[in-house]
């Protein structure tokens, strides 16, 4: 199975690197400027629980793509989706399957329209990694799982082939019979955590330390769950019972990736994590004032970044 990993960032680099370590046939699609760095230093993964590893993987640029791959693993930020699609499109053949693990659901609509429903699987990953100042991928805890499945939930020979290719590579793998539900669960969680930490400018411990903070956290979760339910993907009582304590834990340092991007003055995935969710809620008559406030605030922030860059140039 020939696997093309689009990008060598914190997520794609980690899962792709582990696949290389396990002996799989993996090629990384990277920008020309990244090739020299990776060739010189290797793809370096540092993990306190799962072990360090340096790979010298196969690398290719978009201009060099000339034949289809069996599987394309896609983990770019949502605001880079259009560019990534243009880059890897030559690698999509009639039997290629794409496994995207982006946040939200908008990317599924975009890619099924571009490549057809048969080409796209659903995917959810959980891994907490970052790129340090030396370009190394640092794993921050021991969570590392990848779930995938056919969008219609069927058990097919190709999903079994994908599972065989990805299993046993040092991270947990699961074939889901209801991958869209799992993607919505992750979206509800990311949007709830992102809305609270970004609009209130603090981690969960900071928020719940203030009177009324815990109630706001639960309210944000229920807003997101209500939109999911109206869209046909209700959250189970078990899910809500699990997530509510995580959003109200005293002293917790938990914060969303959007919050970390915000505090780093970086670009944020506001449109796909919050904006698209608010739009879907509005279509179903579901109000989400906390999520709406976070969306407005982060959009103002994002527009300010664009103006600042324009002024600087």
C-alpha positions in Angstrom: 0.0 0.0 0.0 1.5 3.3 -1.1 0.6 6.0 1.4 1.0 9.8 0.7 1.0 11.9 3.8 0.2 15.5 2.9 2.5 17.7 5.0 5.0 16.8 7.7 3.6 18.9 10.5 2.7 18.1 14.0 0.0 15.6 13.2 0.8 14.3 9.7 4.5 14.2 10.6 3.8 12.1 13.8 1.5 9.5 12.3 3.4 9.4 9.0 6.7 9.0 10.9 5.3 6.1 13.0 4.2 4.5 9.8 7.7 4.9 8.4 9.1 3.4 11.6 6.8 0.4 11.1 8.1 -0.2 7.6 5.2 1.1 5.6 5.6 2.6 2.1 5.2 6.3 3.0 5.9 9.4 1.0 5.5 12.9 2.4 4.2 15.6 0.2 6.0 18.8 1.3 6.9 22.3 0.2 10.2 22.7 -1.7 11.7 24.7 1.2 11.0 21.8 3.6 12.9 19.2 1.7 16.3 20.5 2.5 15.6 20.7 6.2 14.2 17.2 6.5 16.9 15.7 4.3 19.6 17.4 6.5 18.0 16.7 9.9 15.5 13.9 9.3 12.0 13.8 10.5 12.4 13.8 14.2 9.8 12.6 16.8 10.4 13.0 20.5 8.0 11.1 22.7 8.5 10.5 26.5 6.2 7.5 26.5 6.4 6.0 23.0 10.0 6.5 22.2 12.1 8.9 20.1 12.6 8.2 16.4 14.3 9.9 13.5 13.4 8.9 10.0 14.8 9.8 6.6 11.5 9.5 4.7 10.7 9.7 1.0 9.8 13.2 0.1 8.0 14.7 -2.9 6.8 18.1 -4.0 3.5 18.8 -5.8 5.3 19.5 -9.1 6.8 16.0 -8.9 3.6 14.0 -8.4 3.1 11.8 -11.4 1.1 8.7 -10.4 -1.8 7.8 -8.0 -1.3 6.6 -4.5 -3.5 4.0 -2.7 -4.1 6.2 0.4 -3.8 9.9 1.0 -3.6 10.9 4.7 -4.6 14.6 5.0 -4.1 16.5 8.3 -3.6 20.2 7.2 -5.2 23.1 8.9 -8.6 23.8 7.4 -7.5 27.2 6.0 -4.9 25.4 4.0 -7.3 22.9 2.6 -7.8 24.5 -0.9 -4.1 24.7 -1.5 -3.5 21.1 -0.3 -6.2 19.8 -2.6 -4.6 21.5 -5.6 -1.2 20.0 -4.5 -2.3 16.4 -4.0 -5.0 16.2 -6.8 -2.5 14.5 -9.3 -2.1 11.7 -6.7 -5.8 10.8 -6.7 -6.6 7.9 -9.0 -9.8 5.9 -9.6 -9.0 3.6 -6.6 -7.4 6.2 -4.3 -8.9 6.7 -0.8 -8.4 9.9 1.1 -8.4 9.9 4.9 -8.9 13.5 6.2 -8.6 14.2 9.9 -9.3 17.9 9.8 -11.5 19.7 12.4 -15.2 20.2 11.7 -17.2 18.8 8.8 -16.8 21.4 6.0 -13.8 19.5 4.5 -16.0 16.5 3.8 -18.3 18.6 1.7 -15.4 20.1 -0.2 -13.6 16.9 -1.0 -16.6 14.8 -1.9 -17.6 17.5 -4.4 -14.1 17.6 -5.8 -13.3 13.9 -5.9 -16.6 12.1 -5.4 -18.0 10.4 -2.3 -16.3 7.1 -3.2 -12.9 8.6 -2.8 -13.3 10.0 0.7 -13.3 8.3 4.1 -14.2 9.9 7.4 -11.4 10.2 9.9 -10.8 11.3 13.5 -7.4 11.5 15.2 -6.3 12.3 18.8 -2.7 13.2 19.3 -1.2 16.1 21.2 1.9 17.2 19.4 3.7 20.4 18.5 6.7 21.5 16.5 9.5 23.0 18.6 12.0 25.7 17.6 14.3 23.1 16.1 11.6 21.6 13.9 11.2 18.5 16.0 7.7 16.9 16.6 7.2 16.8 20.3 4.5 14.5 21.7 3.0 16.1 24.8 1.1 13.1 26.3 0.6 9.4 25.6 -2.7 9.8 23.6 -2.3 8.6 19.9 -5.3 7.2 18.1 -6.6 7.2 14.6 -10.2 6.2 13.7 -11.5 5.9 10.1 -14.5 4.5 8.3 -16.7 4.6 5.3 -19.0 7.6 5.2 -22.0 5.3 4.9 -20.8 3.1 7.7 -20.4 0.0 5.5 -17.7 -2.6 6.2 -15.9 -2.8 2.9 -12.8 -4.6 1.6 -11.0 -1.3 1.1 -11.5 -0.1 4.7 -10.2 -3.5 5.8 -7.2 -2.9 3.6 -6.7 0.5 5.0 -6.9 -0.9 8.5 -4.4 -3.6 7.7 -2.0 -0.9 6.4 -2.3 1.4 9.4 -2.6 -1.1 12.2 0.5 -2.2 14.2 2.4 1.1 13.5 2.7 2.1 17.2 -0.6 4.0 17.6 -4.2 2.9 18.2 -6.3 2.3 15.1 -10.1 1.7 14.9 -12.5 1.0 12.1 -15.7 2.9 12.9 -19.2 1.8 11.6 -20.4 5.4 12.4 -17.6 7.7 11.6 -19.7 10.7 11.0 -21.1 10.5 14.5 -17.5 10.3 15.9 -16.5 13.3 13.8 -19.4 15.3 15.1 -18.5 14.3 18.7 -15.0 15.7 18.2 -16.4 18.8 16.6 -18.8 19.4 19.5 -15.9 19.0 21.9 -13.4 21.2 19.9 -16.0 23.9 19.4 -17.1 23.9 23.1 -13.6 24.1 24.4 -12.5 26.5 21.7 -15.4 28.9 22.3 -14.9 29.0 26.1 -11.1 29.4 26.2 -10.9 31.9 23.3 -13.8 34.1 24.2 -12.8 34.2 27.9 -9.0 34.3 27.3 -8.0 31.6 29.7 -7.7 27.8 30.2 -10.5 25.8 31.9 -8.9 26.3 35.4 -8.9 30.0 34.9 -12.5 30.1 33.8 -14.0 27.9 36.5 -12.1 29.8 39.2 -14.4 32.7 38.5 -18.0 32.6 39.8 -20.3 31.5 36.9 -17.4 30.2 34.8 -18.3 26.5 35.2 -21.9 27.2 34.2 -20.7 29.0 31.1 -18.5 26.0 30.1 -21.5 23.6 30.4 -23.7 26.0 28.5 -21.2 26.1 25.6 -21.2 22.3 25.5 -25.0 22.2 25.5 -25.2 24.8 22.7 -22.9 22.8 20.5 -24.7 19.5 21.3 -28.0 21.1 20.4 -26.7 22.1 17.0 -25.4 18.6 16.5 -28.7 17.1 17.4 -30.6 19.4 15.1 -28.3 18.3 12.3 -29.0 14.7 12.9 -26.2 13.7 15.2 -27.3 13.8 18.8 -24.7 13.5 21.5 -25.3 10.6 23.9 -25.8 11.1 27.6 -22.6 9.2 28.2 -20.6 11.6 26.0 -22.1 14.6 27.8 -21.5 13.1 31.2 -17.8 12.5 30.2 -17.1 15.9 28.8 -18.9 18.1 31.3 -16.5 17.3 34.1 -13.5 17.9 31.8 -14.9 21.4 31.1 -15.4 22.2 34.7 -12.4 20.7 36.4 -10.9 23.0 39.1 -7.2 23.8 38.4 -7.3 22.3 34.9 -4.7 23.6 32.4 -6.9 22.3 29.5 -7.2 24.7 26.6 -8.0 24.4 22.9 -5.5 24.5 20.1 -7.3 27.6 18.9 -6.6 29.2 22.2 -2.9 28.4 21.9 -2.9 29.7 18.3 -4.6 32.9 19.6 -2.1 33.5 22.3 0.7 32.8 19.9 -0.8 35.5 17.6 -1.2 32.8 14.9 -4.0 32.2 12.4 -7.0 30.3 13.9 -9.5 27.8 12.4 -12.5 30.0 13.4 -14.5 29.5 10.2 -14.6 25.7 10.2 -14.7 25.1 14.0 -17.1 27.8 15.0 -18.5 29.7 12.0 -19.7 26.6 10.2 -21.3 25.2 13.4 -23.1 28.5 14.0 -24.4 28.5 10.4 -25.7 25.0 10.7 -27.5 25.9 14.0 -29.0 29.0 12.4 -30.4 26.9 9.5 -32.2 24.7 12.1 -33.3 27.5 14.3 -30.9 26.8 17.1 -29.4 29.7 18.9 -25.8 29.5 20.3 -24.9 32.9 21.8 -21.6 31.8 23.4 -20.3 30.1 20.3 -21.5 33.1 18.3 -19.6 35.5 20.5 -16.5 33.4 20.2 -16.9 33.3 16.4 -17.3 37.1 16.2 -14.4 37.8 18.5 -12.0 35.5 16.7 -13.1 36.8 13.3 -12.3 40.3 14.4 -8.9 39.0 15.6 -8.3 37.3 12.3 -9.2 40.4 10.3 -6.9 42.4 12.4 -4.0 40.0 11.6 -4.7 40.5 7.9 -4.7 44.3 8.2 -1.5 44.2 10.2 0.2 42.1 7.6 -1.0 44.3 4.8 0.2 47.4 6.6 3.6 45.8 7.3 4.1 44.9 3.6 
